[in-house]
Amino acid sequence: MSQHLQRGNLLWESSRMFLPEHKEALLDRKQQLKKVKKPQLDEQELEEIGIIVMDSLKHELNVHVTYWEDGILHNLVGTVDKFDWSSKKLKLKMSEEIRTIAIDCLKSVARQ
């Protein structure tokens, strides 16, 4: 009787196999589901962000920036190195590295 149960389990053993391509496709699908839409800020939020950014630029204060890139929200902490309205970009300095972020991709900027 016990051999019959073991044989029954072996009968379905091959269906448990997971190909690497299937695993990769499943992980890609999970990443796609995590993606969020690009944030749309109203004028009041943009004004608040502008004030915080200008304070950081003038007084070299650290800020916490949340921005959108390819459907994923990223967080950075640093000081504002440059704020360019003509190119609509913000340059954030984090110790040795400088990251450029498009203004229309910003979700929030907060004082540290």
MMTF fields as JSON, N, C-alpha, C and O atoms, coordinates in Angstrom:
{
  "mmtfVersion": "1.0.0",
  "mmtfProducer": "UNKNOWN",
  "numBonds": 447,
  "numAtoms": 448,
  "numGroups": 112,
  "numChains": 1,
  "numModels": 1,
  "chainsPerModel": [1],
  "groupsPerChain": [112],
  "chainIdList": ["A"],
  "bondAtomList": [4, 2, 8, 6, 12, 10, 16, 14, 20, 18, 24, 22, 28, 26, 32, 30, 36, 34, 40, 38, 44, 42, 48, 46, 52, 50, 56, 54, 60, 58, 64, 62, 68, 66, 72, 70, 76, 74, 80, 78, 84, 82, 88, 86, 92, 90, 96, 94, 100, 98, 104, 102, 108, 106, 112, 110, 116, 114, 120, 118, 124, 122, 128, 126, 132, 130, 136, 134, 140, 138, 144, 142, 148, 146, 152, 150, 156, 154, 160, 158, 164, 162, 168, 166, 172, 170, 176, 174, 180, 178, 184, 182, 188, 186, 192, 190, 196, 194, 200, 198, 204, 202, 208, 206, 212, 210, 216, 214, 220, 218, 224, 222, 228, 226, 232, 230, 236, 234, 240, 238, 244, 242, 248, 246, 252, 250, 256, 254, 260, 258, 264, 262, 268, 266, 272, 270, 276, 274, 280, 278, 284, 282, 288, 286, 292, 290, 296, 294, 300, 298, 304, 302, 308, 306, 312, 310, 316, 314, 320, 318, 324, 322, 328, 326, 332, 330, 336, 334, 340, 338, 344, 342, 348, 346, 352, 350, 356, 354, 360, 358, 364, 362, 368, 366, 372, 370, 376, 374, 380, 378, 384, 382, 388, 386, 392, 390, 396, 394, 400, 398, 404, 402, 408, 406, 412, 410, 416, 414, 420, 418, 424, 422, 428, 426, 432, 430, 436, 434, 440, 438, 444, 442],
  "bondOrderList": [1, 1, 1, 1, 1, 1, 1, 1, 1, 1, 1, 1, 1, 1, 1, 1, 1, 1, 1, 1, 1, 1, 1, 1, 1, 1, 1, 1, 1, 1, 1, 1, 1, 1, 1, 1, 1, 1, 1, 1, 1, 1, 1, 1, 1, 1, 1, 1, 1, 1, 1, 1, 1, 1, 1, 1, 1, 1, 1, 1, 1, 1, 1, 1, 1, 1, 1, 1, 1, 1, 1, 1, 1, 1, 1, 1, 1, 1, 1, 1, 1, 1, 1, 1, 1, 1, 1, 1, 1, 1, 1, 1, 1, 1, 1, 1, 1, 1, 1, 1, 1, 1, 1, 1, 1, 1, 1, 1, 1, 1, 1],
  "groupList": [{"groupName": "MET", "atomNameList": ["N", "CA", "C", "O"], "elementList": ["N", "C", "C", "O"], "formalChargeList": [0, 0, 0, 0], "bondAtomList": [1, 0, 2, 1, 3, 2], "bondOrderList": [1, 1, 2], "singleLetterCode": "M", "chemCompType": "L-PEPTIDE LINKING"}, {"groupName": "SER", "atomNameList": ["N", "CA", "C", "O"], "elementList": ["N", "C", "C", "O"], "formalChargeList": [0, 0, 0, 0], "bondAtomList": [1, 0, 2, 1, 3, 2], "bondOrderList": [1, 1, 2], "singleLetterCode": "S", "chemCompType": "L-PEPTIDE LINKING"}, {"groupName": "GLN", "atomNameList": ["N", "CA", "C", "O"], "elementList": ["N", "C", "C", "O"], "formalChargeList": [0, 0, 0, 0], "bondAtomList": [1, 0, 2, 1, 3, 2], "bondOrderList": [1, 1, 2], "singleLetterCode": "Q", "chemCompType": "L-PEPTIDE LINKING"}, {"groupName": "HIS", "atomNameList": ["N", "CA", "C", "O"], "elementList": ["N", "C", "C", "O"], "formalChargeList": [0, 0, 0, 0], "bondAtomList": [1, 0, 2, 1, 3, 2], "bondOrderList": [1, 1, 2], "singleLetterCode": "H", "chemCompType": "L-PEPTIDE LINKING"}, {"groupName": "LEU", "atomNameList": ["N", "CA", "C", "O"], "elementList": ["N", "C", "C", "O"], "formalChargeList": [0, 0, 0, 0], "bondAtomList": [1, 0, 2, 1, 3, 2], "bondOrderList": [1, 1, 2], "singleLetterCode": "L", "chemCompType": "L-PEPTIDE LINKING"}, {"groupName": "ARG", "atomNameList": ["N", "CA", "C", "O"], "elementList": ["N", "C", "C", "O"], "formalChargeList": [0, 0, 0, 0], "bondAtomList": [1, 0, 2, 1, 3, 2], "bondOrderList": [1, 1, 2], "singleLetterCode": "R", "chemCompType": "L-PEPTIDE LINKING"}, {"groupName": "GLY", "atomNameList": ["N", "CA", "C", "O"], "elementList": ["N", "C", "C", "O"], "formalChargeList": [0, 0, 0, 0], "bondAtomList": [1, 0, 2, 1, 3, 2], "bondOrderList": [1, 1, 2], "singleLetterCode": "G", "chemCompType": "PEPTIDE LINKING"}, {"groupName": "ASN", "atomNameList": ["N", "CA", "C", "O"], "elementList": ["N", "C", "C", "O"], "formalChargeList": [0, 0, 0, 0], "bondAtomList": [1, 0, 2, 1, 3, 2], "bondOrderList": [1, 1, 2], "singleLetterCode": "N", "chemCompType": "L-PEPTIDE LINKING"}, {"groupName": "TRP", "atomNameList": ["N", "CA", "C", "O"], "elementList": ["N", "C", "C", "O"], "formalChargeList": [0, 0, 0, 0], "bondAtomList": [1, 0, 2, 1, 3, 2], "bondOrderList": [1, 1, 2], "singleLetterCode": "W", "chemCompType": "L-PEPTIDE LINKING"}, {"groupName": "GLU", "atomNameList": ["N", "CA", "C", "O"], "elementList": ["N", "C", "C", "O"], "formalChargeList": [0, 0, 0, 0], "bondAtomList": [1, 0, 2, 1, 3, 2], "bondOrderList": [1, 1, 2], "singleLetterCode": "E", "chemCompType": "L-PEPTIDE LINKING"}, {"groupName": "PHE", "atomNameList": ["N", "CA", "C", "O"], "elementList": ["N", "C", "C", "O"], "formalChargeList": [0, 0, 0, 0], "bondAtomList": [1, 0, 2, 1, 3, 2], "bondOrderList": [1, 1, 2], "singleLetterCode": "F", "chemCompType": "L-PEPTIDE LINKING"}, {"groupName": "PRO", "atomNameList": ["N", "CA", "C", "O"], "elementList": ["N", "C", "C", "O"], "formalChargeList": [0, 0, 0, 0], "bondAtomList": [1, 0, 2, 1, 3, 2], "bondOrderList": [1, 1, 2], "singleLetterCode": "P", "chemCompType": "L-PEPTIDE LINKING"}, {"groupName": "LYS", "atomNameList": ["N", "CA", "C", "O"], "elementList": ["N", "C", "C", "O"], "formalChargeList": [0, 0, 0, 0], "bondAtomList": [1, 0, 2, 1, 3, 2], "bondOrderList": [1, 1, 2], "singleLetterCode": "K", "chemCompType": "L-PEPTIDE LINKING"}, {"groupName": "ALA", "atomNameList": ["N", "CA", "C", "O"], "elementList": ["N", "C", "C", "O"], "formalChargeList": [0, 0, 0, 0], "bondAtomList": [1, 0, 2, 1, 3, 2], "bondOrderList": [1, 1, 2], "singleLetterCode": "A", "chemCompType": "L-PEPTIDE LINKING"}, {"groupName": "ASP", "atomNameList": ["N", "CA", "C", "O"], "elementList": ["N", "C", "C", "O"], "formalChargeList": [0, 0, 0, 0], "bondAtomList": [1, 0, 2, 1, 3, 2], "bondOrderList": [1, 1, 2], "singleLetterCode": "D", "chemCompType": "L-PEPTIDE LINKING"}, {"groupName": "VAL", "atomNameList": ["N", "CA", "C", "O"], "elementList": ["N", "C", "C", "O"], "formalChargeList": [0, 0, 0, 0], "bondAtomList": [1, 0, 2, 1, 3, 2], "bondOrderList": [1, 1, 2], "singleLetterCode": "V", "chemCompType": "L-PEPTIDE LINKING"}, {"groupName": "ILE", "atomNameList": ["N", "CA", "C", "O"], "elementList": ["N", "C", "C", "O"], "formalChargeList": [0, 0, 0, 0], "bondAtomList": [1, 0, 2, 1, 3, 2], "bondOrderList": [1, 1, 2], "singleLetterCode": "I", "chemCompType": "L-PEPTIDE LINKING"}, {"groupName": "THR", "atomNameList": ["N", "CA", "C", "O"], "elementList": ["N", "C", "C", "O"], "formalChargeList": [0, 0, 0, 0], "bondAtomList": [1, 0, 2, 1, 3, 2], "bondOrderList": [1, 1, 2], "singleLetterCode": "T", "chemCompType": "L-PEPTIDE LINKING"}, {"groupName": "TYR", "atomNameList": ["N", "CA", "C", "O"], "elementList": ["N", "C", "C", "O"], "formalChargeList": [0, 0, 0, 0], "bondAtomList": [1, 0, 2, 1, 3, 2], "bondOrderList": [1, 1, 2], "singleLetterCode": "Y", "chemCompType": "L-PEPTIDE LINKING"}, {"groupName": "CYS", "atomNameList": ["N", "CA", "C", "O"], "elementList": ["N", "C", "C", "O"], "formalChargeList": [0, 0, 0, 0], "bondAtomList": [1, 0, 2, 1, 3, 2], "bondOrderList": [1, 1, 2], "singleLetterCode": "C", "chemCompType": "L-PEPTIDE LINKING"}],
  "groupTypeList": [0, 1, 2, 3, 4, 2, 5, 6, 7, 4, 4, 8, 9, 1, 1, 5, 0, 10, 4, 11, 9, 3, 12, 9, 13, 4, 4, 14, 5, 12, 2, 2, 4, 12, 12, 15, 12, 12, 11, 2, 4, 14, 9, 2, 9, 4, 9, 9, 16, 6, 16, 16, 15, 0, 14, 1, 4, 12, 3, 9, 4, 7, 15, 3, 15, 17, 18, 8, 9, 14, 6, 16, 4, 3, 7, 4, 15, 6, 17, 15, 14, 12, 10, 14, 8, 1, 1, 12, 12, 4, 12, 4, 12, 0, 1, 9, 9, 16, 5, 17, 16, 13, 16, 14, 19, 4, 12, 1, 15, 13, 5, 2],
  "groupIdList": [1, 2, 3, 4, 5, 6, 7, 8, 9, 10, 11, 12, 13, 14, 15, 16, 17, 18, 19, 20, 21, 22, 23, 24, 25, 26, 27, 28, 29, 30, 31, 32, 33, 34, 35, 36, 37, 38, 39, 40, 41, 42, 43, 44, 45, 46, 47, 48, 49, 50, 51, 52, 53, 54, 55, 56, 57, 58, 59, 60, 61, 62, 63, 64, 65, 66, 67, 68, 69, 70, 71, 72, 73, 74, 75, 76, 77, 78, 79, 80, 81, 82, 83, 84, 85, 86, 87, 88, 89, 90, 91, 92, 93, 94, 95, 96, 97, 98, 99, 100, 101, 102, 103, 104, 105, 106, 107, 108, 109, 110, 111, 112],
  "secStructList": [7, 2, 2, 2, 2, 2, 2, 2, 2, 2, 2, 6, 4, 4, 4, 4, 7, 7, 7, 2, 2, 2, 2, 2, 2, 2, 2, 2, 2, 2, 2, 2, 2, 2, 7, 7, 7, 7, 7, 7, 7, 7, 2, 2, 2, 2, 2, 2, 2, 2, 2, 2, 2, 2, 2, 2, 2, 2, 2, 7, 7, 3, 3, 3, 3, 3, 3, 3, 3, 6, 6, 3, 3, 3, 3, 3, 3, 3, 3, 3, 3, 3, 3, 3, 6, 6, 6, 6, 3, 3, 3, 3, 3, 3, 6, 6, 3, 3, 3, 3, 3, 3, 4, 4, 4, 3, 3, 3, 3, 3, 3, 7],
  "xCoordList": [0.816, 0.0, 0.862, 0.565, 1.937, 2.784, 3.513, 3.763, 3.863, 4.498, 3.546, 3.971, 2.267, 1.279, 1.165, 1.025, 1.225, 1.168, 2.408, 2.313, 3.56, 4.781, 4.753, 5.176, 4.253, 4.163, 3.21, 3.452, 2.145, 1.189, 1.828, 1.553, 2.669, 3.367, 4.366, 4.518, 5.044, 6.004, 5.323, 5.917, 4.085, 3.343, 3.223, 3.255, 3.085, 2.909, 4.197, 4.205, 5.268, 6.537, 7.023, 7.562, 6.854, 7.348, 6.596, 7.132, 5.372, 4.62, 5.113, 4.726, 5.949, 6.48, 7.725, 8.23, 8.213, 9.417, 9.136, 8.077, 10.096, 9.956, 11.138, 12.278, 10.894, 11.973, 12.517, 11.766, 13.793, 14.371, 13.641, 13.497, 13.184, 12.447, 11.13, 10.711, 10.485, 9.227, 9.468, 8.705, 10.535, 10.868, 11.164, 10.7, 11.934, 12.268, 11.01, 10.848, 10.13, 8.882, 8.012, 7.374, 7.987, 7.197, 7.763, 7.002, 9.085, 9.71, 9.474, 9.223, 9.553, 9.261, 7.828, 7.559, 6.921, 5.495, 5.287, 4.515, 5.973, 5.865, 6.381, 5.796, 7.49, 8.029, 7.052, 6.887, 6.406, 5.433, 4.257, 3.742, 3.839, 2.709, 3.061, 2.177, 4.346, 4.787, 4.864, 4.912, 4.877, 5.06, 3.871, 2.722, 4.186, 3.172, 3.18, 4.144, 2.098, 2.0, 2.886, 3.211, 3.264, 4.065, 3.253, 2.092, 3.841, 3.092, 2.753, 3.544, 1.582, 1.142, 0.968, 0.049, 1.837, 1.785, 1.008, 1.112, 0.224, -0.483, 0.444, 1.566, -0.02, 0.836, 1.271, 2.402, 0.376, 0.723, 1.865, 2.791, 1.799, 2.868, 4.185, 5.247, 4.112, 5.319, 5.917, 7.138, 5.059, 5.544, 6.251, 7.31, 5.664, 6.295, 7.646, 8.624, 7.694, 8.949, 9.981, 11.148, 9.555, 10.455, 11.058, 12.246, 10.246, 10.739, 11.782, 12.837, 11.491, 12.417, 13.712, 14.8, 13.594, 14.77, 15.635, 16.859, 15.024, 15.79, 16.473, 17.601, 15.805, 16.446, 17.669, 18.72, 17.53, 18.645, 19.787, 20.957, 19.444, 20.465, 21.213, 22.435, 20.477, 21.066, 21.862, 22.949, 21.313, 21.914, 22.603, 23.057, 22.683, 23.296, 22.708, 23.44, 21.377, 20.667, 20.336, 20.064, 20.359, 19.974, 18.465, 17.685, 18.074, 16.659, 16.454, 17.371, 15.249, 14.844, 13.981, 12.897, 14.452, 13.764, 13.18, 13.876, 11.903, 11.251, 10.908, 10.218, 11.391, 11.148, 10.759, 11.03, 10.118, 9.622, 10.574, 11.023, 10.878, 11.687, 11.278, 11.392, 10.809, 10.399, 9.367, 9.423, 8.438, 7.359, 7.687, 6.854, 8.874, 9.288, 9.664, 10.309, 9.252, 9.605, 10.938, 11.138, 11.837, 13.154, 13.303, 12.686, 14.117, 14.379, 15.865, 16.71, 16.165, 17.552, 17.622, 16.649, 18.778, 19.03, 20.316, 21.339, 20.254, 21.43, 21.11, 20.038, 22.048, 21.832, 21.632, 22.183, 20.85, 20.601, 21.838, 22.29, 22.38, 23.573, 23.19, 23.859, 22.102, 21.652, 20.184, 19.723, 19.459, 18.045, 17.863, 17.903, 17.665, 17.623, 16.21, 15.712, 15.562, 14.192, 14.153, 13.173, 15.191, 15.171, 15.2, 14.476, 16.022, 16.066, 15.123, 14.963, 14.502, 13.565, 14.202, 13.651, 15.402, 16.133, 16.682, 16.978, 16.807, 17.333, 18.578, 18.543, 19.675, 20.89, 21.048, 21.141, 21.076, 21.177, 22.549, 22.968, 23.242, 24.589, 24.501, 24.008, 24.997, 25.033, 26.492, 27.021, 27.125, 28.561, 29.38, 29.614, 29.82, 30.67, 29.853, 30.324, 28.659, 27.852, 26.852, 26.3, 26.625, 25.601, 24.583, 24.941, 23.319, 22.237, 21.349, 20.97, 21.012, 20.122, 18.726, 18.549, 17.739, 16.351, 15.477, 15.585, 14.619, 13.683, 12.633, 12.138, 12.298, 11.35, 9.972, 9.284, 9.569, 8.244, 8.178, 7.098, 9.323, 9.346, 9.37, 9.314, 9.452, 9.479, 8.119, 7.076, 8.149, 6.94, 6.886, 5.841, 8.034, 8.084, 9.521, 10.464, 9.655, 10.949, 10.663, 9.807, 11.382, 11.15, 12.481, 13.537, 12.396, 13.603, 14.029, 13.2, 15.322, 15.859, 15.968, 16.4],
  "yCoordList": [-1.199, 0.0, 1.267, 2.233, 1.248, 2.436, 2.657, 3.802, 1.574, 1.728, 2.38, 3.164, 2.058, 2.637, 4.16, 4.91, 4.612, 6.044, 6.759, 7.856, 6.137, 6.746, 6.831, 7.827, 5.781, 5.788, 6.883, 7.526, 7.093, 8.142, 9.52, 10.372, 9.753, 11.029, 11.213, 12.32, 10.148, 10.23, 10.507, 11.091, 10.087, 10.309, 11.795, 12.18, 12.652, 14.1, 14.875, 16.102, 14.191, 14.863, 15.719, 16.802, 15.28, 16.035, 17.351, 18.272, 17.458, 18.705, 19.788, 20.949, 19.429, 20.413, 21.103, 22.038, 20.667, 21.243, 22.674, 22.969, 23.54, 24.952, 25.314, 25.3, 25.633, 26.01, 27.39, 28.236, 27.637, 28.961, 30.08, 31.184, 29.801, 30.805, 31.167, 32.325, 30.151, 30.392, 31.216, 32.128, 30.881, 31.62, 33.08, 33.983, 33.308, 34.671, 35.447, 36.616, 34.785, 35.434, 35.77, 36.822, 34.886, 35.138, 36.315, 37.148, 36.395, 37.518, 38.826, 39.856, 38.794, 39.989, 40.446, 41.642, 39.503, 39.826, 40.476, 41.426, 39.965, 40.557, 41.993, 42.869, 42.235, 43.588, 44.507, 45.664, 44.007, 44.812, 45.203, 46.316, 44.3, 44.588, 45.623, 46.317, 45.735, 46.705, 48.128, 49.09, 48.265, 49.579, 50.496, 50.059, 51.776, 52.789, 53.834, 53.954, 54.577, 55.632, 56.812, 57.018, 57.57, 58.766, 59.775, 60.026, 60.36, 61.302, 62.599, 63.105, 63.114, 64.402, 65.354, 65.187, 66.337, 67.278, 68.518, 68.996, 69.034, 70.288, 71.469, 71.275, 72.668, 73.854, 74.079, 74.498, 73.802, 74.003, 73.063, 73.483, 71.798, 70.85, 71.262, 71.171, 71.71, 72.186, 73.401, 73.542, 74.28, 75.47, 75.068, 75.607, 74.112, 73.638, 72.988, 73.222, 72.173, 71.538, 72.597, 72.484, 73.631, 74.713, 75.423, 75.744, 75.673, 76.349, 75.483, 75.979, 74.207, 73.297, 73.16, 73.151, 73.052, 72.916, 74.165, 74.063, 75.329, 76.578, 76.734, 77.223, 76.323, 76.347, 75.434, 75.807, 74.239, 73.295, 73.835, 73.68, 74.463, 75.02, 76.174, 76.274, 77.036, 78.227, 77.894, 78.431, 77.005, 76.731, 75.364, 74.959, 74.654, 73.327, 72.381, 71.744, 72.296, 71.405, 70.101, 70.09, 69.009, 67.716, 67.651, 68.149, 67.027, 66.805, 65.34, 64.662, 64.869, 63.507, 63.617, 64.2, 63.062, 63.174, 61.822, 60.807, 61.814, 60.634, 60.959, 61.94, 60.131, 60.393, 59.106, 57.999, 59.288, 58.186, 57.94, 58.88, 56.654, 56.297, 54.908, 53.935, 54.815, 53.552, 52.792, 51.566, 53.522, 52.887, 52.554, 51.99, 52.889, 52.573, 53.862, 54.737, 53.975, 55.135, 54.862, 53.806, 55.83, 55.734, 56.845, 57.904, 56.592, 57.562, 57.88, 56.989, 59.163, 59.621, 60.687, 61.397, 60.789, 61.838, 62.537, 61.895, 63.853, 64.629, 66.108, 66.517, 66.914, 68.354, 68.728, 68.088, 69.755, 70.208, 70.933, 71.903, 70.466, 71.058, 72.117, 73.143, 71.865, 72.799, 72.548, 71.407, 73.617, 73.538, 74.366, 75.596, 73.707, 74.382, 74.356, 73.303, 75.53, 75.623, 75.466, 74.942, 75.903, 75.826, 74.373, 74.023, 73.536, 72.122, 71.264, 70.068, 71.897, 71.225, 70.011, 68.91, 70.257, 69.193, 69.681, 70.861, 68.742, 68.969, 68.108, 66.916, 68.691, 67.921, 67.773, 68.755, 66.52, 66.207, 65.612, 64.657, 66.189, 65.726, 64.838, 65.243, 63.612, 62.651, 62.253, 61.432, 62.816, 62.661, 62.851, 63.997, 61.807, 61.92, 61.914, 62.399, 61.378, 61.179, 62.318, 62.85, 62.685, 63.682, 63.007, 62.431, 63.08, 62.455, 63.542, 64.475, 63.432, 64.375, 63.768, 62.632, 64.543, 64.076, 65.092, 66.295, 64.611, 65.496, 65.994, 65.229, 67.278, 67.881, 67.225, 67.061, 66.851, 66.249, 64.816, 64.225, 64.243, 62.902, 62.937, 61.887, 64.134, 64.239, 63.879, 64.278, 63.123, 62.833, 63.683, 64.237, 63.785, 64.641, 65.006, 64.296, 66.14, 66.583, 67.089, 67.951, 66.549, 66.909, 67.261, 66.745, 68.152, 68.492, 67.295, 66.54, 67.141, 66.009, 66.365, 65.54],
  "zCoordList": [0.0, 0.0, 0.0, -0.703, 0.802, 0.855, -0.462, -0.837, -1.18, -2.483, -3.478, -4.327, -3.374, -4.276, -4.065, -5.031, -2.805, -2.519, -3.048, -3.597, -2.881, -3.392, -4.911, -5.497, -5.535, -6.989, -7.454, -8.475, -6.722, -7.07, -6.993, -7.838, -6.004, -5.888, -7.021, -7.537, -7.41, -8.497, -9.83, -10.736, -9.936, -11.162, -11.47, -12.639, -10.437, -10.625, -10.415, -10.523, -10.123, -9.834, -11.004, -10.776, -12.216, -13.365, -13.562, -14.177, -13.055, -13.218, -12.269, -12.402, -11.328, -10.384, -10.924, -10.302, -12.043, -12.625, -13.089, -13.643, -12.851, -13.221, -14.103, -13.638, -15.345, -16.25, -15.901, -15.415, -16.135, -15.843, -16.591, -16.066, -17.8, -18.566, -17.892, -17.892, -17.317, -16.607, -15.345, -15.029, -14.635, -13.416, -13.745, -13.049, -14.802, -15.211, -15.627, -15.275, -16.374, -16.792, -15.584, -15.549, -14.606, -13.399, -12.61, -12.116, -12.485, -11.785, -12.529, -11.905, -13.864, -14.662, -14.45, -14.343, -14.391, -14.183, -12.811, -12.681, -11.8, -10.461, -10.465, -9.828, -11.192, -11.291, -12.014, -11.625, -13.055, -13.802, -12.905, -13.006, -12.038, -11.15, -10.085, -9.583, -9.733, -8.729, -9.285, -8.518, -10.587, -11.195, -10.908, -10.837, -10.747, -10.469, -11.578, -12.333, -11.661, -12.665, -12.285, -11.115, -13.286, -13.073, -12.262, -12.586, -11.213, -10.373, -11.105, -11.901, -10.824, -11.364, -10.181, -9.379, -10.072, -8.951, -9.352, -10.482, -8.405, -8.676, -8.365, -7.897, -8.621, -8.467, -7.033, -6.786, -6.071, -4.669, -4.251, -3.557, -4.674, -4.347, -5.009, -4.394, -6.247, -6.928, -6.241, -6.171, -5.732, -5.014, -3.728, -3.405, -2.982, -1.749, -2.047, -1.336, -3.1, -3.49, -3.854, -3.478, -4.589, -4.976, -3.783, -3.785, -2.758, -1.545, -0.838, -0.442, -0.682, 0.008, -0.786, -0.211, -2.109, -2.965, -2.891, -2.797, -2.932, -2.875, -1.514, -1.449, -0.417, 0.905, 0.925, 1.446, 0.356, 0.326, -0.522, -0.174, -1.625, -2.515, -1.849, -1.958, -1.164, -0.548, 0.718, 0.933, 1.554, 2.865, 2.939, 4.01, 1.815, 1.759, 2.802, 3.56, 2.831, 3.741, 3.033, 1.833, 3.776, 3.212, 3.0, 3.81, 1.893, 1.594, 1.242, 0.779, 1.466, 1.106, -0.148, -0.108, -1.253, -2.541, -2.923, -2.895, -3.278, -3.827, -5.266, -5.542, -6.186, -7.598, -8.322, -7.857, -9.469, -10.281, -11.451, -12.107, -11.703, -12.859, -13.333, -12.587, -14.553, -15.169, -14.33, -14.224, -13.744, -12.993, -11.553, -10.843, -11.114, -9.741, -9.028, -9.607, -7.756, -6.939, -6.241, -5.64, -6.334, -5.72, -4.67, -4.785, -3.662, -2.592, -2.538, -2.618, -2.401, -2.264, -1.181, -0.928, -0.547, 0.434, 0.03, -0.206, -0.046, -0.407, -0.391, 0.056, -0.881, -0.976, -2.44, -3.335, -2.67, -4.029, -4.536, -3.927, -5.642, -6.236, -7.258, -7.376, -8.004, -9.033, -9.33, -9.315, -9.597, -9.942, -11.205, -11.153, -12.332, -13.623, -14.194, -14.591, -14.233, -14.75, -16.256, -16.787, -16.967, -18.43, -18.92, -19.852, -18.309, -18.701, -17.852, -18.096, -16.849, -15.937, -15.271, -15.269, -14.697, -14.02, -12.694, -12.512, -11.78, -10.443, -10.296, -10.603, -9.832, -9.575, -8.071, -7.334, -7.638, -6.213, -5.94, -6.594, -4.964, -4.615, -3.38, -2.328, -3.544, -2.442, -2.24, -2.989, -1.257, -0.976, -2.259, -2.642, -2.93, -4.118, -5.419, -6.447, -5.377, -6.585, -6.793, -5.831, -8.058, -8.396, -9.304, -10.332, -8.921, -9.684, -10.262, -9.553, -11.54, -12.207, -12.28, -12.72, -11.841, -11.797, -12.52, -12.282, -13.394, -14.089, -13.1, -12.273, -13.191, -12.258, -12.365, -11.357, -13.579, -13.734, -13.214, -13.179, -12.807, -12.218, -10.696, -10.055, -10.105, -8.647, -8.054, -8.571, -6.968, -6.223, -4.97, -4.628, -4.276, -3.089, -2.77, -3.119, -2.092, -1.566, -0.151, 0.047, 0.822, 2.217, 2.876, 2.51, 3.854, 4.621, 5.455, 5.961, 5.585, 6.346, 7.806, 8.612]
}
